[in-house]
Amino acid sequence: MKGNAIVAQSGGPTAVINASAAGVIHAALEAQQINRIYAAHNGILGVLNNEIYDLGLETPETLEELRWSPSSALGSCRHKVKSDEDRQKIIDIFKKHDIRYFFYIGGNDSMDTADKVSKLAQKTGYEMRAVGVPKTIDNDLAETDHCPGYGSVIKYLATITMEAGRDTEAMYTADTVNIIEAMGRNAGWIAAGTALARRNNEDAPHIILLPEVPFNRAAFSAKVQHYLDTIHRCVIVVSEGTKYPNGSFLNETKGDFAKDAFGHVQLGGAAQALQSIVQEDCRVKARIAMPSTIQRAGAHFASLTDNEEAYGAGRQAVKAALEGVTDKMVTLVRESDAPYKCHYGLTDLSKVANGEKFFPKDWITDDGFFVTEDFTRYALPLIQGETKPPMQDGLPRYIRTSKHFI
């Protein structure tokens, strides 16, 4: 089937989502069945608003350096396509530009959008193929061993946790406790990843709090006090989604959290809540560190393995679509931990759209404050290698697309 292709990015950016876009673009430019490769500016909103530009008009240098640039260079959104009218409008735009291949890079909400658009196209008789490319730092997508973006965020956070640990070790007489807040929504994968920083019992982090373990204030304060009594300091990593046994978040007082278009609570503030608890219960000074969105855009110290897998996932999506595949998402299928081997697979978009993968309970220590060696074996291969972005005047050089709108 000959026609044009479109690629879009959605949801929170990562250090390697542009690598996936580069994989799609390069593979599409090489394909005889694809005439033009377009980008939707700001995800599915770009399609709805007919804000589409031709990636084939970008310079080869821009498309090469796209792979090493952070965030979502094509623009992103958190827009929920709520009606068949909007989905039909998307198909009408596709028809207008002879778009037969739709590649959506994102998480479960993005896969839901791609699935519903594709199903409506089939129902109305418009021939097209929709293939999703996984993306999320949260690592909570069902049906895939891990998600592009995850290896880089835990490499970054584990590194700053190591450095925060050394800072606290030097300054414990003044700054005794350091609390680092990790992203991750309802799943503890990101916070757990900081465990890779700990090579012996003195190393940070000393305590990791996950959403999968209900927060027990008394047990937590006792654990902090244990470290204060033994090594005179404590570095804590808390996942933003950590909750009390009754389901309320650590920083929840009135239940008035903002929500995005998909109904996801906009979290944050767990570190401040713990700071108050530590200072009240343990009578020591506690500092907090809030990497916030910085952690997901750290392309200067991204995992090379993560970048390579993200790029390959983009290429694999195009390959699958050209072979007639539709309504599928590319997955990562692990063969072994050591040596690490992984290949690409495919799964139904609908299975990803309706699933969420939580951190395994059997990878959490009995006391609930750390993770096991099983997790280390799982995560360590994902952070291997360092990317080397192009440099200019001693700093990374990150690109912007020229946006030649059609």
Phi, psi and omega in degrees: 000121179265149179165189179264164179235155176225141177237142180219154177241147184214155177078193182296137178293168174221177177285345186231008180296329177289334174295320176296318177299318179298321177298316177299312185297312181298317180293322180292321179294334180276345189274129179290331182285345182254121182281306180228150174245119183253161172242141171268120182286118182068051171064213184295337175299325179296326176289311181301325181268005182055038175258087188233135179230160189268111180286341178292346179267357175286155178287152176303326180295319178297315182292329177287315182285343174306321183300331186256004182263144183275176177066196184251097187294336179276353184091147184229179178198167169234062185254127178266122176280106193266340189231158174295333178297316178293320179295322177293324177297321177299314180295321178297320177295319177300316179298317182303322184254014180052043179274116182249349181232124183240117179244116183245120181260115183179197181259205187295325178293323178294320179294325177296317178298311181299320181296314183290324177295315181296318181296321178291323177299317178296319181295325183265002173085016177266121183279119177203168178230132181241124178228131180266151175241123185291143178205122163182135175290337185291340179060031186252015178282135176288160170078359178230144182301317177203171185245137170305134185110330183289314182302322182286321182292323180283332174297316180295310184292322177298322180294312181290334175292319175301315183290320176296324178297318179291325177297315180293323178298321180285327190247021188297338179290341179245314181245093193277326183234138177235128183242122181248127180262128179254149174284185177137354180055237188275354184241146187266016186302318184290311178302318180301326182299337179290346177299336179297341180285343189266111181256344173208177188293340179277337185290148171283153359277153179265331179224136173235127179252126184243151176298335182287349179242114178304136185284126177246108187299315183297315180294321179297310182297324177295322179292318177300314181298325177302315180289325177297323181285332186259314181240003171070018179197167178203129174249125185242136171247125181240132174284139183301336183265012181297138186230159169283165180303333180278002177094355179278145180287159183304322184259014184276129177237316183241001179067029186253036179295141174290154179232151177274186184296338181265003179086009180281130177294134177273103189272175180141148179107000179297323181296319178297321179297317179293324178303315179296319181296314181297315182292328179281317186275325186252352175058042175228162178283137178233128173263157176235150175233128183240083178300331177049227185288346179301324185296332183271355184242018185280066183288343180291342179221046181280162176282128177295321176302315179299314181298316180295319179291323178295315178298314180297325179296322176296315178296321182295325178298317179294315179303314181296315181297320179293336177272004176100003181285140173211163180060034180232158170242141175292137178238163173252123184246115182278135175261321180200158178273316184218105001287149181288125176223136182211141176230170182269143175228191179221147175218163180294136175304321183296329179290325179283321183300328186254014183238161175211129185256115180268165178292132184297132180298327182281001172260009179252136180296160186301326181279352177082007186249009178200182181240164187266174178294336177300320178293318179303316179296325178290314191273328187303319179297336187284345183255008187284141178085155181237136174283155179231085181295154175303143183245152177211122179055038176083003181230158177298149175252114181250140188267164164234143176285155184281339177059069174274090185291145181263000000 
